[in-house]
Amino acid sequence: MSTAPANPPPMIPLHGLTEAIHISESEVPFVDTGDGGSMQLLQVDLNQGLWILRTRMPPGRTITKHYHTGSVFAVTLKGRWFYKEYPSYVNAPGSYLYEPAGSVHTLMTPKDQEGITDVWFAIYGANINIDEAGNVVGMVDAAAILRTYRMLCAAQGLSADKVIVLGEPKS
């Protein structure tokens, strides 16, 4: 069974784009991720392996231990979060984080925090989920997050048509 929509929106070519593309916050929905959080996929570049999203996480949330095959950039908009491996580096509203490729970490939001944590991420390459022994247990990349987001939107009666999609899917 295919998870691709029957008539996916057209892809935007990388070459020849001459005007800025604007989307308002309300045009690209936050979808429930089933774990008390939500995500808003803003853009994917399938040729560069770039995915840009906002995540909203509840207090006490732990994201599976992982590393990235490329760089990650993050801006915290609301709430706080940190890495289990580096608990003294707390990301708070207005903070910026750069992660080099290969950095292993477990993202956590404080249990005692009131309200959500809202973070904007730009991620190059794949997110490789690992267990405590370092074995790979899952992977998410630009194409996978786009498929997942479209599937969640469809299941929740929302439109993913305004996500900026650059490039061509690799066969």
RAZITA-V165533 format. One record per pair of residues at least 12 apart in sequence whose C-alpha atoms are under 10 Angstrom apart, sorted by the first residue. I is the first residue (numbers start at 1). J is the second residue. D is the distance in whole Angstrom. If there is no record, write none. Layout:
BEGIN
i & j & d
I & J & D
I & J & D
END
This chain:
BEGIN
i & j & d
2 & 147 & 10
3 & 147 & 7
3 & 148 & 8
3 & 150 & 8
3 & 151 & 7
4 & 146 & 9
4 & 147 & 6
4 & 148 & 9
4 & 150 & 8
4 & 151 & 8
5 & 147 & 9
5 & 150 & 7
5 & 151 & 8
5 & 154 & 8
8 & 150 & 9
8 & 160 & 9
8 & 161 & 8
9 & 160 & 9
9 & 161 & 6
9 & 162 & 9
9 & 163 & 9
9 & 164 & 10
9 & 165 & 9
10 & 161 & 9
10 & 164 & 10
10 & 165 & 8
10 & 166 & 9
11 & 45 & 10
11 & 46 & 10
11 & 163 & 10
11 & 164 & 8
11 & 165 & 6
11 & 166 & 6
11 & 167 & 7
11 & 168 & 7
11 & 169 & 9
12 & 45 & 9
12 & 164 & 7
12 & 165 & 6
12 & 166 & 5
12 & 167 & 7
12 & 168 & 9
13 & 45 & 10
13 & 165 & 9
13 & 166 & 6
13 & 167 & 6
13 & 168 & 8
14 & 45 & 9
14 & 46 & 10
14 & 47 & 9
14 & 165 & 9
14 & 166 & 6
14 & 167 & 6
14 & 168 & 9
15 & 166 & 10
15 & 167 & 9
17 & 166 & 10
21 & 164 & 8
22 & 162 & 10
22 & 164 & 9
23 & 42 & 8
23 & 162 & 7
23 & 163 & 8
23 & 164 & 9
24 & 42 & 10
24 & 162 & 9
25 & 40 & 9
25 & 42 & 9
27 & 42 & 10
27 & 159 & 9
27 & 160 & 9
27 & 161 & 9
27 & 162 & 6
27 & 163 & 9
28 & 40 & 7
28 & 41 & 7
28 & 42 & 7
28 & 43 & 10
28 & 153 & 10
28 & 158 & 9
28 & 159 & 7
28 & 160 & 6
28 & 161 & 8
28 & 162 & 6
28 & 163 & 6
28 & 164 & 10
29 & 41 & 8
29 & 42 & 9
29 & 149 & 10
29 & 153 & 8
29 & 158 & 7
29 & 159 & 7
29 & 160 & 7
29 & 162 & 9
29 & 163 & 9
30 & 42 & 10
30 & 53 & 10
30 & 54 & 8
30 & 55 & 8
30 & 56 & 9
30 & 149 & 9
30 & 152 & 10
30 & 153 & 9
30 & 158 & 9
30 & 160 & 10
31 & 55 & 10
31 & 56 & 10
31 & 149 & 8
31 & 150 & 10
31 & 151 & 10
31 & 152 & 7
31 & 153 & 6
31 & 154 & 10
31 & 155 & 10
31 & 156 & 7
31 & 157 & 10
31 & 158 & 8
31 & 160 & 10
32 & 56 & 9
32 & 149 & 10
32 & 152 & 8
32 & 153 & 9
32 & 156 & 8
33 & 55 & 10
33 & 56 & 10
33 & 57 & 10
33 & 148 & 10
33 & 149 & 9
33 & 152 & 8
34 & 152 & 10
35 & 57 & 9
35 & 58 & 9
35 & 61 & 8
36 & 56 & 9
36 & 57 & 7
36 & 58 & 6
36 & 59 & 9
36 & 61 & 8
36 & 116 & 10
37 & 55 & 7
37 & 56 & 5
37 & 57 & 5
37 & 58 & 6
37 & 59 & 10
37 & 61 & 9
37 & 116 & 8
37 & 117 & 9
37 & 118 & 10
38 & 54 & 8
38 & 55 & 6
38 & 56 & 5
38 & 57 & 7
38 & 58 & 9
38 & 116 & 10
38 & 118 & 9
39 & 53 & 7
39 & 54 & 6
39 & 55 & 4
39 & 56 & 6
39 & 57 & 9
39 & 118 & 9
39 & 119 & 10
39 & 120 & 10
39 & 149 & 8
39 & 152 & 10
40 & 52 & 9
40 & 53 & 5
40 & 54 & 5
40 & 55 & 6
40 & 56 & 9
40 & 120 & 9
40 & 149 & 8
40 & 153 & 10
40 & 160 & 10
40 & 163 & 9
41 & 53 & 4
41 & 54 & 7
41 & 55 & 9
41 & 120 & 10
41 & 121 & 10
41 & 145 & 8
41 & 146 & 8
41 & 148 & 10
41 & 149 & 7
41 & 150 & 9
41 & 160 & 9
41 & 162 & 10
41 & 163 & 7
41 & 164 & 9
42 & 54 & 8
42 & 120 & 10
42 & 121 & 10
42 & 122 & 10
42 & 146 & 10
42 & 160 & 9
42 & 162 & 8
42 & 163 & 5
42 & 164 & 6
42 & 165 & 9
43 & 122 & 9
43 & 142 & 9
43 & 146 & 9
43 & 162 & 9
43 & 163 & 6
43 & 164 & 4
43 & 165 & 6
43 & 166 & 8
44 & 122 & 9
44 & 123 & 9
44 & 124 & 10
44 & 141 & 10
44 & 142 & 6
44 & 143 & 8
44 & 145 & 9
44 & 146 & 7
44 & 163 & 8
44 & 164 & 6
44 & 165 & 5
44 & 166 & 6
44 & 167 & 8
45 & 124 & 9
45 & 142 & 7
45 & 143 & 9
45 & 146 & 10
45 & 164 & 8
45 & 165 & 6
45 & 166 & 5
45 & 167 & 6
45 & 168 & 8
45 & 169 & 9
46 & 125 & 10
46 & 141 & 9
46 & 142 & 6
46 & 143 & 6
46 & 146 & 9
46 & 165 & 7
46 & 166 & 6
46 & 167 & 5
46 & 168 & 6
46 & 169 & 6
46 & 170 & 8
47 & 142 & 9
47 & 143 & 10
47 & 166 & 7
47 & 167 & 5
47 & 168 & 7
47 & 169 & 8
47 & 170 & 8
48 & 124 & 7
48 & 125 & 8
48 & 142 & 9
48 & 166 & 9
48 & 167 & 8
49 & 70 & 9
49 & 123 & 8
49 & 124 & 5
49 & 125 & 5
49 & 126 & 8
49 & 141 & 7
49 & 142 & 5
49 & 143 & 8
49 & 166 & 10
49 & 167 & 10
50 & 70 & 9
50 & 71 & 10
50 & 72 & 10
50 & 122 & 7
50 & 123 & 6
50 & 124 & 4
50 & 125 & 6
50 & 126 & 9
50 & 141 & 8
50 & 142 & 6
50 & 143 & 9
50 & 166 & 9
51 & 72 & 10
51 & 121 & 8
51 & 122 & 6
51 & 123 & 5
51 & 124 & 7
51 & 125 & 8
51 & 126 & 9
51 & 141 & 8
51 & 142 & 5
51 & 143 & 9
51 & 144 & 10
51 & 145 & 8
51 & 146 & 8
51 & 164 & 10
51 & 165 & 9
52 & 72 & 10
52 & 73 & 9
52 & 74 & 10
52 & 120 & 7
52 & 121 & 6
52 & 122 & 4
52 & 123 & 6
52 & 124 & 9
52 & 142 & 9
52 & 145 & 10
52 & 163 & 10
52 & 164 & 10
53 & 74 & 10
53 & 119 & 8
53 & 120 & 6
53 & 121 & 5
53 & 122 & 7
53 & 123 & 9
53 & 145 & 10
54 & 74 & 9
54 & 75 & 9
54 & 76 & 10
54 & 77 & 9
54 & 118 & 7
54 & 119 & 5
54 & 120 & 4
54 & 121 & 6
54 & 122 & 9
55 & 76 & 10
55 & 116 & 10
55 & 117 & 8
55 & 118 & 6
55 & 119 & 5
55 & 120 & 7
55 & 121 & 8
56 & 77 & 10
56 & 78 & 9
56 & 79 & 9
56 & 115 & 10
56 & 116 & 6
56 & 117 & 5
56 & 118 & 4
56 & 119 & 7
56 & 120 & 9
57 & 79 & 9
57 & 80 & 10
57 & 81 & 9
57 & 108 & 9
57 & 109 & 7
57 & 115 & 9
57 & 116 & 5
57 & 117 & 5
57 & 118 & 7
57 & 119 & 9
58 & 79 & 9
58 & 108 & 10
58 & 109 & 7
58 & 110 & 9
58 & 111 & 9
58 & 113 & 9
58 & 114 & 9
58 & 115 & 7
58 & 116 & 5
58 & 117 & 6
58 & 118 & 9
59 & 79 & 9
59 & 80 & 9
59 & 81 & 9
59 & 108 & 9
59 & 109 & 5
59 & 110 & 6
59 & 111 & 5
59 & 112 & 7
59 & 113 & 6
59 & 114 & 7
59 & 115 & 7
59 & 116 & 6
59 & 117 & 7
60 & 81 & 10
60 & 108 & 7
60 & 109 & 5
60 & 110 & 5
60 & 111 & 4
60 & 112 & 7
60 & 113 & 8
60 & 116 & 10
61 & 81 & 9
61 & 107 & 8
61 & 108 & 6
61 & 109 & 5
61 & 110 & 8
61 & 111 & 8
61 & 116 & 10
61 & 117 & 10
62 & 81 & 10
62 & 82 & 10
62 & 83 & 9
62 & 84 & 9
62 & 106 & 7
62 & 107 & 6
62 & 108 & 4
62 & 109 & 7
62 & 110 & 9
62 & 111 & 10
63 & 83 & 10
63 & 105 & 9
63 & 106 & 6
63 & 107 & 5
63 & 108 & 6
63 & 109 & 9
63 & 129 & 9
64 & 105 & 8
64 & 106 & 6
64 & 107 & 7
64 & 108 & 9
64 & 128 & 10
64 & 129 & 6
64 & 130 & 7
64 & 131 & 8
64 & 132 & 10
64 & 137 & 10
64 & 138 & 10
65 & 83 & 9
65 & 84 & 9
65 & 85 & 10
65 & 104 & 7
65 & 105 & 5
65 & 106 & 4
65 & 107 & 7
65 & 108 & 10
65 & 127 & 10
65 & 128 & 9
65 & 129 & 6
65 & 130 & 6
65 & 131 & 7
65 & 132 & 8
65 & 134 & 9
65 & 137 & 10
66 & 102 & 9
66 & 103 & 8
66 & 104 & 6
66 & 105 & 6
66 & 106 & 6
66 & 107 & 9
66 & 127 & 7
66 & 128 & 5
66 & 129 & 4
66 & 130 & 5
66 & 131 & 8
66 & 132 & 10
66 & 134 & 9
66 & 136 & 9
66 & 137 & 9
66 & 138 & 9
66 & 139 & 9
67 & 99 & 9
67 & 100 & 9
67 & 101 & 7
67 & 102 & 5
67 & 103 & 5
67 & 104 & 5
67 & 105 & 6
67 & 106 & 9
67 & 126 & 8
67 & 127 & 6
67 & 128 & 5
67 & 129 & 7
67 & 130 & 8
67 & 139 & 10
68 & 99 & 8
68 & 100 & 8
68 & 101 & 5
68 & 102 & 6
68 & 103 & 7
68 & 104 & 8
68 & 105 & 10
68 & 123 & 8
68 & 124 & 8
68 & 125 & 7
68 & 126 & 6
68 & 127 & 5
68 & 128 & 6
68 & 129 & 9
68 & 139 & 10
68 & 140 & 10
68 & 141 & 9
69 & 100 & 9
69 & 101 & 5
69 & 102 & 6
69 & 103 & 9
69 & 123 & 9
69 & 124 & 7
69 & 125 & 5
69 & 126 & 5
69 & 127 & 7
69 & 128 & 8
69 & 141 & 10
70 & 99 & 9
70 & 100 & 7
70 & 101 & 4
70 & 102 & 7
70 & 103 & 9
70 & 123 & 7
70 & 124 & 5
70 & 125 & 5
70 & 126 & 7
70 & 127 & 9
71 & 98 & 7
71 & 99 & 6
71 & 100 & 5
71 & 101 & 5
71 & 102 & 8
71 & 103 & 9
71 & 122 & 8
71 & 123 & 6
71 & 124 & 6
71 & 125 & 8
71 & 126 & 10
72 & 97 & 8
72 & 98 & 6
72 & 99 & 5
72 & 100 & 7
72 & 101 & 8
72 & 103 & 10
72 & 121 & 7
72 & 122 & 6
72 & 123 & 5
72 & 124 & 6
72 & 125 & 9
72 & 127 & 10
73 & 96 & 7
73 & 97 & 6
73 & 98 & 5
73 & 99 & 6
73 & 100 & 9
73 & 120 & 8
73 & 121 & 6
73 & 122 & 5
73 & 123 & 7
73 & 124 & 9
74 & 91 & 9
74 & 94 & 10
74 & 95 & 8
74 & 96 & 6
74 & 97 & 5
74 & 98 & 7
74 & 99 & 8
74 & 119 & 7
74 & 120 & 6
74 & 121 & 4
74 & 122 & 6
74 & 123 & 9
75 & 91 & 8
75 & 92 & 9
75 & 93 & 8
75 & 94 & 7
75 & 95 & 6
75 & 96 & 5
75 & 97 & 6
75 & 98 & 9
75 & 118 & 9
75 & 119 & 6
75 & 120 & 5
75 & 121 & 7
75 & 122 & 9
76 & 91 & 7
76 & 92 & 6
76 & 93 & 5
76 & 94 & 6
76 & 95 & 6
76 & 96 & 7
76 & 97 & 8
76 & 117 & 8
76 & 118 & 6
76 & 119 & 4
76 & 120 & 6
76 & 121 & 9
77 & 91 & 10
77 & 92 & 8
77 & 93 & 5
77 & 94 & 6
77 & 95 & 8
77 & 96 & 10
77 & 117 & 8
77 & 118 & 5
77 & 119 & 6
77 & 120 & 7
78 & 91 & 9
78 & 92 & 7
78 & 93 & 5
78 & 94 & 8
78 & 95 & 10
78 & 115 & 9
78 & 116 & 7
78 & 117 & 5
78 & 118 & 5
78 & 119 & 7
79 & 91 & 8
79 & 92 & 6
79 & 93 & 6
79 & 94 & 10
79 & 109 & 8
79 & 110 & 9
79 & 113 & 7
79 & 114 & 8
79 & 115 & 7
79 & 116 & 6
79 & 117 & 4
79 & 118 & 6
79 & 119 & 9
80 & 92 & 5
80 & 93 & 7
80 & 95 & 10
80 & 108 & 9
80 & 109 & 6
80 & 110 & 7
80 & 113 & 8
80 & 114 & 10
80 & 115 & 10
80 & 116 & 8
80 & 117 & 6
80 & 118 & 8
80 & 119 & 9
81 & 93 & 10
81 & 107 & 7
81 & 108 & 6
81 & 109 & 4
81 & 110 & 7
81 & 113 & 10
81 & 117 & 7
81 & 118 & 9
81 & 119 & 9
82 & 105 & 9
82 & 106 & 8
82 & 107 & 6
82 & 108 & 6
82 & 109 & 7
82 & 110 & 8
83 & 104 & 9
83 & 105 & 6
83 & 106 & 5
83 & 107 & 5
83 & 108 & 6
83 & 109 & 9
84 & 105 & 7
84 & 106 & 5
84 & 107 & 6
84 & 108 & 7
84 & 109 & 10
85 & 104 & 8
85 & 105 & 6
85 & 106 & 7
85 & 107 & 9
85 & 108 & 10
86 & 105 & 8
86 & 106 & 9
86 & 107 & 10
87 & 107 & 10
87 & 108 & 9
90 & 108 & 10
90 & 109 & 9
90 & 110 & 10
91 & 109 & 10
91 & 117 & 10
91 & 119 & 9
92 & 117 & 9
92 & 118 & 10
92 & 119 & 10
93 & 117 & 9
93 & 118 & 9
93 & 119 & 9
94 & 119 & 10
95 & 119 & 10
96 & 119 & 10
96 & 120 & 10
96 & 121 & 10
97 & 121 & 9
98 & 121 & 10
98 & 122 & 10
99 & 123 & 9
101 & 123 & 10
101 & 124 & 9
101 & 125 & 9
101 & 126 & 10
101 & 127 & 10
102 & 127 & 10
102 & 128 & 9
104 & 128 & 9
104 & 129 & 10
104 & 130 & 9
104 & 134 & 10
105 & 129 & 10
105 & 130 & 10
106 & 129 & 10
106 & 130 & 10
123 & 141 & 9
123 & 142 & 8
124 & 141 & 8
124 & 142 & 8
125 & 140 & 9
125 & 141 & 6
125 & 142 & 7
126 & 139 & 7
126 & 140 & 6
126 & 141 & 4
126 & 142 & 7
126 & 143 & 10
126 & 144 & 9
126 & 145 & 10
127 & 139 & 6
127 & 140 & 5
127 & 141 & 6
127 & 142 & 9
128 & 140 & 7
128 & 141 & 9
142 & 165 & 10
142 & 169 & 10
143 & 165 & 10
143 & 168 & 10
143 & 169 & 7
143 & 170 & 9
146 & 160 & 9
146 & 163 & 9
146 & 165 & 9
149 & 163 & 10
150 & 163 & 9
END
